[in-house]
């Protein structure tokens, strides 16, 4: 099986407006696929179409190597876990009792409850009423419910939404561990660029319903060159020296900014400036973040 999820010109139209248009997803088995885009880009609609909660206007969906249709959808969904929007729960019941209801509905062995409580680190709070849970604990309970049935594919829609920094860190660690320790493929959507940067191995960027980038996170970073920044006390002398030697740079906030270079070339540049009285006081390297790359691709600021 080459792809866990593959779509072909998947589209959803509401009235005259496309929420998702001609989407060709390719999600490799065993990866954390970060589905990234601003609010309203079509991420939730796409995930709902994959789960059969929204009917596509046009296009095809393949999951586990098979095209999805009415006859096999239930079997596919049995192998798929999901957490879409806010998790549902009964506040007057404790965490374990909530999971027992899901376990009964999914018809999975009761011992799996202990497994998923361990995975999401809720063993110590399983007897506590869910209405007394923090938002982060409720999110982890929702993830535990999604993990019942030992799914091989997990779809998570904005799982860190509303969490504090500690909760975000914990959820990120949980998601990152799932492929390595439990053999799962995870598709996780987010509008938080920094979260996808730290969690995903592969990424798809969607904007206005269209996929504008898809590939490994490493290749995305490789597309963006960093820069070398040099601060000098004698800027006039530095510019004169650089012009004489055919070097070009930009001036940004009083710093000389050069394209990324090898370490030996940086050392030679610093020696050139220092040797001609420019008085070098600081040298730094600046790499583009995922946000910088996103802005380059979309040409606009996204909500954070």
C-alpha positions in Angstrom: 0.0 0.0 0.0 1.7 3.2 -1.2 -0.7 5.7 0.5 -2.9 5.4 3.5 -5.1 8.2 2.2 -5.3 9.3 -1.5 -7.8 11.6 -3.0 -8.4 12.4 -6.7 -9.8 15.9 -7.5 -11.8 15.8 -4.3 -14.2 18.8 -4.2 -17.0 20.2 -2.1 -19.3 23.0 -3.3 -21.8 24.9 -1.2 -24.0 26.9 -3.5 -21.7 28.7 -6.0 -18.7 28.6 -3.7 -16.1 25.8 -3.4 -15.0 25.0 0.2 -12.6 22.4 -1.2 -11.5 22.2 -4.9 -9.7 19.5 -6.8 -7.8 18.2 -3.7 -5.2 15.5 -4.4 -4.0 14.3 -1.0 -1.3 11.6 -0.6 -0.7 10.5 3.0 2.0 7.9 3.4 1.6 5.1 5.9 3.4 5.6 9.2 3.7 9.4 9.0 2.3 12.4 10.9 0.7 14.4 8.1 0.3 18.0 9.1 -2.7 19.5 7.3 -2.0 23.2 7.5 -4.0 26.3 6.5 -5.7 29.4 7.9 -9.2 29.2 9.4 -11.8 28.6 6.7 -9.3 27.1 4.2 -11.2 23.8 4.0 -9.4 21.6 6.5 -12.4 20.4 8.5 -14.5 19.9 5.4 -11.8 17.7 3.9 -11.6 15.6 7.0 -15.4 15.2 7.2 -15.5 14.0 3.6 -12.8 11.4 4.4 -15.0 10.2 7.3 -18.2 10.2 5.4 -19.7 13.0 7.4 -19.9 15.3 4.4 -20.7 14.0 0.9 -18.2 15.2 -1.8 -19.5 17.1 -4.8 -17.0 15.4 -7.0 -13.8 13.4 -6.7 -12.7 10.0 -5.3 -11.3 8.9 -1.9 -9.1 5.9 -1.3 -8.2 4.8 2.2 -6.1 1.7 3.1 -5.5 1.2 -0.7 -9.2 0.8 -1.5 -11.7 3.3 -3.1 -14.4 4.2 -0.6 -18.0 3.5 -1.5 -21.2 2.7 0.4 -20.5 -1.1 0.6 -17.1 -0.8 2.3 -17.3 2.5 4.2 -18.2 0.9 7.6 -15.3 -1.6 7.4 -12.9 1.3 6.6 -14.2 3.4 9.4 -13.7 0.6 11.9 -10.0 0.9 11.2 -10.1 4.7 11.5 -10.1 6.8 14.7 -11.1 10.5 14.7 -11.4 13.6 16.8 -13.3 16.2 14.9 -14.1 19.6 16.5 -14.7 19.4 20.3 -14.8 15.9 21.9 -18.2 14.7 23.1 -18.6 13.4 26.7 -21.0 12.9 29.6 -19.9 15.3 32.3 -21.6 13.5 35.2 -19.7 10.3 34.4 -16.0 9.7 35.1 -13.4 9.2 32.4 -13.5 5.5 32.5 -17.3 5.3 32.3 -17.2 7.6 29.2 -14.8 5.2 27.6 -16.9 2.2 28.5 -19.8 3.7 26.5 -17.6 4.1 23.4 -16.1 0.7 23.9 -19.5 -0.9 23.9 -20.6 1.1 20.8 -17.4 0.1 19.0 -17.7 -3.5 20.2 -14.1 -3.8 21.2 -12.5 -5.7 24.1 -12.8 -4.0 27.5 -9.1 -4.3 28.2 -8.4 -1.8 25.5 -9.7 0.9 27.9 -6.6 0.4 30.1 -4.4 0.6 27.0 -5.8 3.9 25.8 -5.8 5.5 29.2 -2.1 4.6 29.4 -1.4 6.1 26.0 -3.0 9.4 26.8 -1.7 9.4 30.4 -5.1 9.6 32.1 -4.8 6.5 34.4 -4.6 8.7 37.5 -7.7 10.7 36.6 -10.0 7.9 35.2 -12.3 7.9 38.3 -12.7 11.7 38.2 -15.9 13.2 36.9 -15.3 14.6 33.4 -17.0 17.9 34.2 -14.1 18.5 36.6 -11.5 17.8 33.9 -9.4 20.6 32.5 -9.7 21.3 28.8 -6.5 19.5 28.1 -7.7 16.4 30.0 -11.0 16.5 28.0 -9.0 16.6 24.7 -6.9 13.6 25.9 -10.1 11.7 26.8 -11.4 12.4 23.3 -8.1 11.1 21.9 -8.5 8.0 24.1 -12.0 7.4 22.7 -10.6 7.7 19.1 -7.9 5.2 19.9 -10.3 2.5 21.0 -10.4 -0.3 18.4 -6.6 0.1 17.8 -7.1 2.1 14.6 -4.3 2.2 12.0 -5.4 5.7 10.8 -6.2 8.6 13.0 -7.8 11.9 11.9 -7.4 14.8 14.3 -9.0 18.2 13.6 -7.3 21.0 15.5 -6.5 18.9 18.6 -4.6 21.7 20.3 -7.3 24.3 19.9 -7.8 26.2 23.2 -5.1 24.5 25.1 -2.6 26.2 27.3 1.1 25.9 26.4 1.6 22.9 28.7 -1.5 21.2 27.2 -0.2 21.9 23.6 3.2 20.4 24.5 1.6 17.3 25.9 -0.8 16.7 23.0 2.1 17.2 20.6 4.2 14.6 22.3 1.3 12.1 22.3 0.6 12.6 18.6 4.3 12.4 17.6 4.6 9.0 19.5 1.7 7.3 17.8 3.4 6.2 14.6 6.6 5.1 16.2 5.1 3.2 19.2 1.7 2.0 17.8 2.2 1.8 14.1 -0.4 4.4 13.3 -0.7 7.0 10.5 -1.9 10.4 11.8 -3.4 13.2 9.9 -3.6 16.3 12.0 -5.0 19.7 11.0 -3.9 23.0 12.4 -3.7 26.7 11.7 -0.8 26.9 14.2 2.3 26.8 12.0 4.7 26.3 14.9 2.7 23.2 16.0 2.9 21.5 12.6 6.6 22.4 12.3 7.4 20.6 15.6 5.0 17.6 15.2 4.7 16.5 11.5 6.9 14.5 9.2 4.9 15.4 6.1 2.8 18.4 5.4 0.0 19.6 3.1 -0.8 23.3 2.9 -4.3 24.3 1.9 -5.5 27.8 1.1 -9.0 28.7 -0.2 -9.8 25.1 -0.7 -6.8 24.4 -2.9 -3.6 22.4 -2.0 -0.7 24.7 -2.6 2.1 22.4 -1.2 2.5 18.7 -0.4 5.6 16.8 0.6 8.0 16.1 3.5 8.5 18.8 6.0 12.3 18.6 5.4 11.8 19.4 1.7 9.7 22.3 2.6 12.4 23.7 4.8 15.0 23.0 2.2 13.1 25.2 -0.3 13.9 28.3 1.9 17.4 29.6 2.2 18.5 31.2 5.4 20.6 34.4 5.7 23.8 35.6 7.3 23.5 38.9 9.3 26.5 41.0 10.2 26.5 44.0 12.4 29.3 46.6 12.0 30.1 49.9 13.6 31.4 51.5 10.5 28.6 50.9 7.9 30.0 53.4 5.3 33.4 51.6 5.3 31.6 48.2 5.1 29.5 49.2 2.1 32.6 50.6 0.3 34.6 47.4 0.9 31.8 45.2 -0.3 31.3 47.2 -3.5 35.0 47.1 -4.3 35.0 43.3 -3.9 31.8 42.7 -5.9 29.8 41.6 -2.8 26.0 42.4 -2.6 23.9 42.6 0.5 20.7 44.1 1.9 20.5 46.5 4.8 17.8 45.4 7.3 17.5 47.2 10.7 21.1 48.3 10.5 22.4 44.8 9.7 24.2 43.7 6.6 22.2 40.7 5.3 23.8 38.2 2.9 22.4 35.0 1.3 23.2 31.8 3.2 26.9 30.7 2.7 29.3 27.9 3.8 31.1 28.5 7.1 34.4 29.1 5.3 32.9 31.8 3.1 31.4 33.5 6.2 34.8 33.5 7.9 36.3 35.0 4.7 33.6 37.7 4.6 34.1 38.6 8.2 37.9 38.8 7.7 37.4 41.1 4.7 35.2 43.5 6.6 37.3 43.5 9.8 40.6 43.9 7.9 39.4 47.1 6.2 38.1 48.9 9.3 34.4 48.0 9.2 34.6 46.9 12.9 32.5 43.8 13.0 30.6 43.3 16.3 28.1 40.6 15.6 27.5 37.7 13.2 24.4 35.6 13.2 22.6 33.0 11.0 18.9 33.3 10.5 16.8 30.4 9.2 13.4 30.8 7.7 10.6 29.3 9.9 7.6 27.4 8.5 5.6 30.6 8.8 8.1 32.4 6.6 7.7 29.7 4.0 3.9 29.7 4.3 3.9 33.5 3.7 6.1 33.0 0.6 3.7 30.4 -0.8 0.4 32.2 0.0 1.6 35.8 -0.1 -0.4 36.8 2.9 -0.5 36.6 6.7 -2.4 33.8 8.3 -4.2 33.7 11.6 -2.2 32.4 14.5 
